[in-house]
Amino acid sequence: MKLEIGDKIRIQGMTGVVVALIADGKFAANYPADQWAYLEVGMMVDTAEAGLIHYPSLDGLEIEELSD
């Protein structure tokens, strides 16, 4: 699955929006690279249940892309 900024997903039982694909250098406008690139790997998801979460690796995680 190829995720992009703004994709709505379900991950670890939570729903959220992809706001950063760090290794690809892609960041949502309200999550600028100069504040988050230090994480170096993974992605960040803004979830409804827990707020902003950094996933350094997606190995073993079930990710489902949700339609609008």
PDB file as gemmi writes it, atoms N, CA and C in Angstrom:
CRYST1    1.000    1.000    1.000  90.00  90.00  90.00 P 1                      
ATOM      1  N   MET A   1       0.833  -1.171   0.000  1.00  0.00           N  
ATOM      2  CA  MET A   1       0.000   0.000   0.000  1.00  0.00           C  
ATOM      3  C   MET A   1       0.884   1.243   0.000  1.00  0.00           C  
ATOM      4  N   LYS A   2       0.621   2.133  -0.899  1.00  0.00           N  
ATOM      5  CA  LYS A   2       1.371   3.382  -0.992  1.00  0.00           C  
ATOM      6  C   LYS A   2       0.540   4.494  -0.381  1.00  0.00           C  
ATOM      7  N   LEU A   3       0.962   4.977   0.767  1.00  0.00           N  
ATOM      8  CA  LEU A   3       0.238   6.040   1.454  1.00  0.00           C  
ATOM      9  C   LEU A   3       0.736   7.413   1.023  1.00  0.00           C  
ATOM     10  N   GLU A   4      -0.148   8.388   1.109  1.00  0.00           N  
ATOM     11  CA  GLU A   4       0.180   9.771   0.792  1.00  0.00           C  
ATOM     12  C   GLU A   4      -0.309  10.676   1.928  1.00  0.00           C  
ATOM     13  N   ILE A   5       0.209  11.873   1.989  1.00  0.00           N  
ATOM     14  CA  ILE A   5      -0.238  12.857   2.965  1.00  0.00           C  
ATOM     15  C   ILE A   5      -1.739  13.087   2.765  1.00  0.00           C  
ATOM     16  N   GLY A   6      -2.472  13.092   3.869  1.00  0.00           N  
ATOM     17  CA  GLY A   6      -3.908  13.333   3.811  1.00  0.00           C  
ATOM     18  C   GLY A   6      -4.751  12.075   3.723  1.00  0.00           C  
ATOM     19  N   ASP A   7      -4.107  10.919   3.501  1.00  0.00           N  
ATOM     20  CA  ASP A   7      -4.873   9.669   3.451  1.00  0.00           C  
ATOM     21  C   ASP A   7      -5.496   9.382   4.807  1.00  0.00           C  
ATOM     22  N   LYS A   8      -6.755   8.960   4.783  1.00  0.00           N  
ATOM     23  CA  LYS A   8      -7.444   8.542   6.000  1.00  0.00           C  
ATOM     24  C   LYS A   8      -7.225   7.048   6.158  1.00  0.00           C  
ATOM     25  N   ILE A   9      -6.767   6.649   7.351  1.00  0.00           N  
ATOM     26  CA  ILE A   9      -6.446   5.243   7.574  1.00  0.00           C  
ATOM     27  C   ILE A   9      -6.966   4.766   8.926  1.00  0.00           C  
ATOM     28  N   ARG A  10      -7.014   3.438   9.056  1.00  0.00           N  
ATOM     29  CA  ARG A  10      -7.220   2.795  10.352  1.00  0.00           C  
ATOM     30  C   ARG A  10      -5.927   2.047  10.644  1.00  0.00           C  
ATOM     31  N   ILE A  11      -5.348   2.306  11.806  1.00  0.00           N  
ATOM     32  CA  ILE A  11      -4.089   1.676  12.192  1.00  0.00           C  
ATOM     33  C   ILE A  11      -4.150   1.367  13.684  1.00  0.00           C  
ATOM     34  N   GLN A  12      -3.812   0.136  14.046  1.00  0.00           N  
ATOM     35  CA  GLN A  12      -3.828  -0.273  15.452  1.00  0.00           C  
ATOM     36  C   GLN A  12      -5.196  -0.012  16.096  1.00  0.00           C  
ATOM     37  N   GLY A  13      -6.272  -0.139  15.319  1.00  0.00           N  
ATOM     38  CA  GLY A  13      -7.611   0.066  15.845  1.00  0.00           C  
ATOM     39  C   GLY A  13      -8.030   1.513  15.971  1.00  0.00           C  
ATOM     40  N   MET A  14      -7.196   2.437  15.527  1.00  0.00           N  
ATOM     41  CA  MET A  14      -7.515   3.862  15.598  1.00  0.00           C  
ATOM     42  C   MET A  14      -7.677   4.420  14.189  1.00  0.00           C  
ATOM     43  N   THR A  15      -8.462   5.471  14.066  1.00  0.00           N  
ATOM     44  CA  THR A  15      -8.604   6.139  12.779  1.00  0.00           C  
ATOM     45  C   THR A  15      -7.842   7.456  12.818  1.00  0.00           C  
ATOM     46  N   GLY A  16      -7.283   7.807  11.671  1.00  0.00           N  
ATOM     47  CA  GLY A  16      -6.525   9.044  11.615  1.00  0.00           C  
ATOM     48  C   GLY A  16      -6.157   9.431  10.207  1.00  0.00           C  
ATOM     49  N   VAL A  17      -5.377  10.495  10.121  1.00  0.00           N  
ATOM     50  CA  VAL A  17      -4.928  11.056   8.845  1.00  0.00           C  
ATOM     51  C   VAL A  17      -3.406  11.049   8.822  1.00  0.00           C  
ATOM     52  N   VAL A  18      -2.835  10.600   7.710  1.00  0.00           N  
ATOM     53  CA  VAL A  18      -1.378  10.617   7.536  1.00  0.00           C  
ATOM     54  C   VAL A  18      -0.934  12.077   7.382  1.00  0.00           C  
ATOM     55  N   VAL A  19      -0.039  12.523   8.273  1.00  0.00           N  
ATOM     56  CA  VAL A  19       0.422  13.913   8.219  1.00  0.00           C  
ATOM     57  C   VAL A  19       1.912  14.034   7.900  1.00  0.00           C  
ATOM     58  N   ALA A  20       2.646  12.911   7.944  1.00  0.00           N  
ATOM     59  CA  ALA A  20       4.068  12.966   7.586  1.00  0.00           C  
ATOM     60  C   ALA A  20       4.544  11.597   7.137  1.00  0.00           C  
ATOM     61  N   LEU A  21       5.256  11.586   6.022  1.00  0.00           N  
ATOM     62  CA  LEU A  21       5.978  10.412   5.529  1.00  0.00           C  
ATOM     63  C   LEU A  21       7.443  10.838   5.581  1.00  0.00           C  
ATOM     64  N   ILE A  22       8.049  10.585   6.701  1.00  0.00           N  
ATOM     65  CA  ILE A  22       9.304  11.236   7.060  1.00  0.00           C  
ATOM     66  C   ILE A  22      10.457  10.899   6.118  1.00  0.00           C  
ATOM     67  N   ALA A  23      10.689   9.634   5.843  1.00  0.00           N  
ATOM     68  CA  ALA A  23      11.805   9.242   4.974  1.00  0.00           C  
ATOM     69  C   ALA A  23      11.632   9.779   3.548  1.00  0.00           C  
ATOM     70  N   ASP A  24      10.363   9.963   3.128  1.00  0.00           N  
ATOM     71  CA  ASP A  24      10.080  10.499   1.793  1.00  0.00           C  
ATOM     72  C   ASP A  24      10.162  12.023   1.760  1.00  0.00           C  
ATOM     73  N   GLY A  25      10.298  12.644   2.932  1.00  0.00           N  
ATOM     74  CA  GLY A  25      10.364  14.101   2.999  1.00  0.00           C  
ATOM     75  C   GLY A  25       9.038  14.775   2.716  1.00  0.00           C  
ATOM     76  N   LYS A  26       7.927  14.083   2.996  1.00  0.00           N  
ATOM     77  CA  LYS A  26       6.596  14.637   2.743  1.00  0.00           C  
ATOM     78  C   LYS A  26       5.926  14.957   4.076  1.00  0.00           C  
ATOM     79  N   PHE A  27       5.459  16.194   4.195  1.00  0.00           N  
ATOM     80  CA  PHE A  27       4.846  16.667   5.427  1.00  0.00           C  
ATOM     81  C   PHE A  27       3.638  17.520   5.101  1.00  0.00           C  
ATOM     82  N   ALA A  28       2.563  17.363   5.876  1.00  0.00           N  
ATOM     83  CA  ALA A  28       1.394  18.225   5.725  1.00  0.00           C  
ATOM     84  C   ALA A  28       1.797  19.646   6.106  1.00  0.00           C  
ATOM     85  N   ALA A  29       1.073  20.616   5.575  1.00  0.00           N  
ATOM     86  CA  ALA A  29       1.414  22.030   5.794  1.00  0.00           C  
ATOM     87  C   ALA A  29       1.487  22.402   7.274  1.00  0.00           C  
ATOM     88  N   ASN A  30       0.625  21.828   8.093  1.00  0.00           N  
ATOM     89  CA  ASN A  30       0.620  22.182   9.513  1.00  0.00           C  
ATOM     90  C   ASN A  30       1.557  21.309  10.353  1.00  0.00           C  
ATOM     91  N   TYR A  31       2.361  20.482   9.692  1.00  0.00           N  
ATOM     92  CA  TYR A  31       3.397  19.667  10.347  1.00  0.00           C  
ATOM     93  C   TYR A  31       4.701  19.842   9.560  1.00  0.00           C  
ATOM     94  N   PRO A  32       5.325  21.015   9.640  1.00  0.00           N  
ATOM     95  CA  PRO A  32       6.475  21.332   8.782  1.00  0.00           C  
ATOM     96  C   PRO A  32       7.700  20.456   9.040  1.00  0.00           C  
ATOM     97  N   ALA A  33       8.413  20.195   7.967  1.00  0.00           N  
ATOM     98  CA  ALA A  33       9.601  19.339   8.024  1.00  0.00           C  
ATOM     99  C   ALA A  33      10.619  19.828   9.042  1.00  0.00           C  
ATOM    100  N   ASP A  34      10.787  21.137   9.177  1.00  0.00           N  
ATOM    101  CA  ASP A  34      11.811  21.636  10.102  1.00  0.00           C  
ATOM    102  C   ASP A  34      11.500  21.300  11.565  1.00  0.00           C  
ATOM    103  N   GLN A  35      10.266  20.930  11.852  1.00  0.00           N  
ATOM    104  CA  GLN A  35       9.914  20.533  13.218  1.00  0.00           C  
ATOM    105  C   GLN A  35       9.929  19.025  13.433  1.00  0.00           C  
ATOM    106  N   TRP A  36       9.816  18.242  12.342  1.00  0.00           N  
ATOM    107  CA  TRP A  36       9.634  16.798  12.507  1.00  0.00           C  
ATOM    108  C   TRP A  36      10.657  15.925  11.791  1.00  0.00           C  
ATOM    109  N   ALA A  37      11.452  16.459  10.902  1.00  0.00           N  
ATOM    110  CA  ALA A  37      12.396  15.648  10.128  1.00  0.00           C  
ATOM    111  C   ALA A  37      13.442  14.964  11.007  1.00  0.00           C  
ATOM    112  N   TYR A  38      13.676  15.475  12.216  1.00  0.00           N  
ATOM    113  CA  TYR A  38      14.656  14.846  13.114  1.00  0.00           C  
ATOM    114  C   TYR A  38      14.290  13.399  13.438  1.00  0.00           C  
ATOM    115  N   LEU A  39      13.028  13.024  13.256  1.00  0.00           N  
ATOM    116  CA  LEU A  39      12.600  11.646  13.531  1.00  0.00           C  
ATOM    117  C   LEU A  39      13.189  10.663  12.517  1.00  0.00           C  
ATOM    118  N   GLU A  40      13.517  11.137  11.327  1.00  0.00           N  
ATOM    119  CA  GLU A  40      14.253  10.429  10.276  1.00  0.00           C  
ATOM    120  C   GLU A  40      13.512   9.298   9.566  1.00  0.00           C  
ATOM    121  N   VAL A  41      12.683   8.521  10.252  1.00  0.00           N  
ATOM    122  CA  VAL A  41      12.024   7.370   9.614  1.00  0.00           C  
ATOM    123  C   VAL A  41      10.556   7.304  10.009  1.00  0.00           C  
ATOM    124  N   GLY A  42       9.815   6.511   9.252  1.00  0.00           N  
ATOM    125  CA  GLY A  42       8.433   6.216   9.602  1.00  0.00           C  
ATOM    126  C   GLY A  42       7.446   7.254   9.124  1.00  0.00           C  
ATOM    127  N   MET A  43       6.292   7.231   9.793  1.00  0.00           N  
ATOM    128  CA  MET A  43       5.250   8.186   9.447  1.00  0.00           C  
ATOM    129  C   MET A  43       4.574   8.674  10.718  1.00  0.00           C  
ATOM    130  N   MET A  44       3.888   9.801  10.582  1.00  0.00           N  
ATOM    131  CA  MET A  44       3.106  10.337  11.681  1.00  0.00           C  
ATOM    132  C   MET A  44       1.647  10.359  11.260  1.00  0.00           C  
ATOM    133  N   VAL A  45       0.794   9.969  12.212  1.00  0.00           N  
ATOM    134  CA  VAL A  45      -0.638   9.930  11.971  1.00  0.00           C  
ATOM    135  C   VAL A  45      -1.321  10.727  13.079  1.00  0.00           C  
ATOM    136  N   ASP A  46      -2.206  11.622  12.680  1.00  0.00           N  
ATOM    137  CA  ASP A  46      -3.008  12.370  13.637  1.00  0.00           C  
ATOM    138  C   ASP A  46      -4.279  11.563  13.852  1.00  0.00           C  
ATOM    139  N   THR A  47      -4.383  10.909  15.002  1.00  0.00           N  
ATOM    140  CA  THR A  47      -5.505  10.009  15.270  1.00  0.00           C  
ATOM    141  C   THR A  47      -6.579  10.707  16.099  1.00  0.00           C  
ATOM    142  N   ALA A  48      -7.806  10.249  15.917  1.00  0.00           N  
ATOM    143  CA  ALA A  48      -8.932  10.772  16.694  1.00  0.00           C  
ATOM    144  C   ALA A  48      -8.826  10.326  18.143  1.00  0.00           C  
ATOM    145  N   GLU A  49      -8.325   9.142  18.370  1.00  0.00           N  
ATOM    146  CA  GLU A  49      -8.305   8.552  19.708  1.00  0.00           C  
ATOM    147  C   GLU A  49      -7.132   8.998  20.572  1.00  0.00           C  
ATOM    148  N   ALA A  50      -5.964   9.205  19.984  1.00  0.00           N  
ATOM    149  CA  ALA A  50      -4.766   9.458  20.793  1.00  0.00           C  
ATOM    150  C   ALA A  50      -3.958  10.670  20.341  1.00  0.00           C  
ATOM    151  N   GLY A  51      -4.445  11.410  19.372  1.00  0.00           N  
ATOM    152  CA  GLY A  51      -3.685  12.552  18.873  1.00  0.00           C  
ATOM    153  C   GLY A  51      -2.584  12.110  17.921  1.00  0.00           C  
ATOM    154  N   LEU A  52      -1.505  12.840  17.898  1.00  0.00           N  
ATOM    155  CA  LEU A  52      -0.404  12.611  16.974  1.00  0.00           C  
ATOM    156  C   LEU A  52       0.466  11.443  17.430  1.00  0.00           C  
ATOM    157  N   ILE A  53       0.659  10.471  16.532  1.00  0.00           N  
ATOM    158  CA  ILE A  53       1.481   9.299  16.844  1.00  0.00           C  
ATOM    159  C   ILE A  53       2.541   9.133  15.756  1.00  0.00           C  
ATOM    160  N   HIS A  54       3.779   8.886  16.194  1.00  0.00           N  
ATOM    161  CA  HIS A  54       4.880   8.577  15.286  1.00  0.00           C  
ATOM    162  C   HIS A  54       5.046   7.067  15.243  1.00  0.00           C  
ATOM    163  N   TYR A  55       4.951   6.507  14.060  1.00  0.00           N  
ATOM    164  CA  TYR A  55       5.201   5.086  13.840  1.00  0.00           C  
ATOM    165  C   TYR A  55       6.552   4.960  13.155  1.00  0.00           C  
ATOM    166  N   PRO A  56       7.616   4.605  13.880  1.00  0.00           N  
ATOM    167  CA  PRO A  56       8.942   4.512  13.270  1.00  0.00           C  
ATOM    168  C   PRO A  56       9.037   3.373  12.258  1.00  0.00           C  
ATOM    169  N   SER A  57       8.242   2.340  12.448  1.00  0.00           N  
ATOM    170  CA  SER A  57       8.222   1.206  11.523  1.00  0.00           C  
ATOM    171  C   SER A  57       6.780   0.757  11.354  1.00  0.00           C  
ATOM    172  N   LEU A  58       6.453   0.311  10.161  1.00  0.00           N  
ATOM    173  CA  LEU A  58       5.111  -0.194   9.896  1.00  0.00           C  
ATOM    174  C   LEU A  58       5.087  -1.718   9.880  1.00  0.00           C  
ATOM    175  N   ASP A  59       6.218  -2.337  10.164  1.00  0.00           N  
ATOM    176  CA  ASP A  59       6.311  -3.796  10.170  1.00  0.00           C  
ATOM    177  C   ASP A  59       5.325  -4.394  11.162  1.00  0.00           C  
ATOM    178  N   GLY A  60       4.507  -5.318  10.679  1.00  0.00           N  
ATOM    179  CA  GLY A  60       3.570  -6.029  11.537  1.00  0.00           C  
ATOM    180  C   GLY A  60       2.307  -5.260  11.888  1.00  0.00           C  
ATOM    181  N   LEU A  61       2.162  -4.045  11.391  1.00  0.00           N  
ATOM    182  CA  LEU A  61       0.962  -3.266  11.686  1.00  0.00           C  
ATOM    183  C   LEU A  61      -0.076  -3.462  10.591  1.00  0.00           C  
ATOM    184  N   GLU A  62      -1.315  -3.606  10.999  1.00  0.00           N  
ATOM    185  CA  GLU A  62      -2.404  -3.662  10.028  1.00  0.00           C  
ATOM    186  C   GLU A  62      -2.861  -2.251   9.740  1.00  0.00           C  
ATOM    187  N   ILE A  63      -2.807  -1.879   8.448  1.00  0.00           N  
ATOM    188  CA  ILE A  63      -3.210  -0.545   8.032  1.00  0.00           C  
ATOM    189  C   ILE A  63      -4.288  -0.712   6.974  1.00  0.00           C  
ATOM    190  N   GLU A  64      -5.380  -0.028   7.184  1.00  0.00           N  
ATOM    191  CA  GLU A  64      -6.481  -0.059   6.234  1.00  0.00           C  
ATOM    192  C   GLU A  64      -6.750   1.363   5.741  1.00  0.00           C  
ATOM    193  N   GLU A  65      -6.745   1.556   4.434  1.00  0.00           N  
ATOM    194  CA  GLU A  65      -7.051   2.865   3.896  1.00  0.00           C  
ATOM    195  C   GLU A  65      -8.562   3.034   3.872  1.00  0.00           C  
ATOM    196  N   LEU A  66      -9.043   4.160   4.373  1.00  0.00           N  
ATOM    197  CA  LEU A  66     -10.477   4.439   4.448  1.00  0.00           C  
ATOM    198  C   LEU A  66     -10.879   5.383   3.326  1.00  0.00           C  
ATOM    199  N   SER A  67     -12.068   5.178   2.816  1.00  0.00           N  
ATOM    200  CA  SER A  67     -12.562   6.083   1.767  1.00  0.00           C  
ATOM    201  C   SER A  67     -13.130   7.330   2.416  1.00  0.00           C  
ATOM    202  N   ASP A  68     -13.257   8.378   1.628  1.00  0.00           N  
ATOM    203  CA  ASP A  68     -13.771   9.657   2.153  1.00  0.00           C  
ATOM    204  C   ASP A  68     -15.187   9.562   2.611  1.00  0.00           C  
TER     205      ASP A  68                                                      
END                                                                             
